[in-house]
Amino acid sequence: MPSGQPSVEQSAGAVGLLEAVHHDLHAVSLPLALPGVEEARLEIRRSVAQLEDYILPRYRSLDAPLLAVVGGSTGAGKSTLVNALVGHPVTRAGAIRPTTRQPILLHHPAEGEWFEDQRVLPNLSRIRGAVVSTQVPATQAGPAPDPASISSLVLVADTAVPAGIALLDAPDVDSISDDNRRLAGQLLAAADLWVFVTTANRYADAVPWKLLLDAAARDITVAVVLDRVPAAAEEEVSTDLRAMLSREGLGGAQLFIVPEVALDSLGMLPAAAVEPLKTWLGNLAADAAARADIALRTLNGTVKALGQRVWSAAEAASGQRRAAALLAGDARSAYEDAVSRILDATRDGALLRGEVLARWQDFVGTGEFYRSVEQNIGRFRDRMGAFFRGEPAPAVKVETAIETGLQAVIMDEAANAAEDTDQRWRSNPAGRQLLGTDDLSGTAPGFADDVAAEIRAWQGSLMELIRTEGQGKRTQARLLSFGINGLGAALMIVVFSATAGLTGLEIGVAGGTAVVGQRLLEAFFGEDAVRRLAQTAREDLHARCQKLLQGEQERFLERLDFDEGPSPDALADHARSLARLADAA
């Protein structure tokens, strides 16, 4: 094992960490349309791909041959350079773009096992190729491949490739084909070292430099080939390029100059034109320690860069959770406020106006009736008992009026909450994405029926409260003489009064309405029991209103019901572990 190379135990620990990072990155979900989310998703996909294509394979096989990826701009002469390095045509070169559709990997015949399985670049299928006859021009070296085959890797065994290193001819980094550009980026991310080809006319282009800056961030070994350089411009161009490389942190990159020369009938460069590069690659292939140093340097730099991207993923995941919490908070706040307004309407006497008050007054009478309440509660009970036994319908009318009034309040406030939540969400990019073209600004179909049913259930629970409270024989006899519905109506009136359960005759908007109901209930159950009954009835109504509006609220919250993936803290822990792994090397 070359010096500096990690032990088997260290490699196993690193692989375990990297597999955990891969698992969690693959599970990251960034579903909300937040600023920068597309770039964050792309970076996560690239990180997952690089773990699969390069980092994990290299850690598992530290002694595998180096993979040198030959990349560069359109028309830079990559394929011509590769052909020259092996001394005969093996890749397609020509004027029709894009040319390098299928990436071609050249390796020594004894090292095919390292590349034939899915160890490296596992998402690319393998095709076994053969060396093209030197009698066939390179531009006619077989038909153009099917575009669908771009997801394959052509393996070519060639004795001209030294053992210890493999050459991969990649598509143009600035290809007119989107698939080619993506594939070029994928292959370069899987490289142990880059052979980057540019020309005297295009060495300052932006796209190649973006990739070179990525190489600097990964601390990857780079050899830059300046192709087709006129003799008169060699000194000026090479000096300028060296200065650019130095400014961008690539001052240590090897620079090779290929002069502008004519190609032979097979489209081949003269052997002398590429001899310095060929010698450098040959010396590197022959030196096991140097190969190990390059592999570890690139690997550690890539792991360090990965750690930074995992930090970014943690921040993106945290932003998603904050945004989801904000949207959920907007919905909950709107519906909680609606519940509060409904309860306020049931406490301030507002429901005792209009139809409810009219039906109650029909029920109990006015004038002489009120005086009888003050003068003789016994006579009142007897009179009311006779009244209810003879005609129970007025109590039902009170219940119906209360149901109608309370339903209207709940429906209005639910609609207000829906409109408020819809407006808040649509003012937020993530909320707009989740709502799409759906209109949730009103109540759900069938909500009115649900409200009516819940109110009737509440009224039924009040009747049960009264039955339970009247379990004593004397009280039970009074209930039978008076009627459960009448007392239930009285309890509802008490619940809807701001002064319910208090002494005195002033009750605001409904005049003496609640006092009549309260005194009637006290005559049967006593003052403390009436307070308890009213409180229980209010709490039950509160719970039912919450249940109804939570169901409406869920129409919004269910859109936030997605798998958030690993927590930001877990990703941050991975980032710290990756930084320690890179620093320990």
PyMOL commands that set and color helices and strands:
alter all, ss='L'
color gray80, all
select helices_A, chain A and resi 8-27+37-60+78-86+109-111+113-116+138-140+147-151+178-189+206-218+231-247+271-286+288-347+350-352+354-364+368-375+377-390+393-426+429-435+447-469+473-482+484-495+508-510+513-525+527-560+568-584
alter helices_A, ss='H'
color red, helices_A
select strands_A, chain A and resi 66-72+104-107+125-128+152-157+165-169+193-199+221-229+254-259
alter strands_A, ss='S'
color yellow, strands_A
deselect
rebuild
show_as cartoon
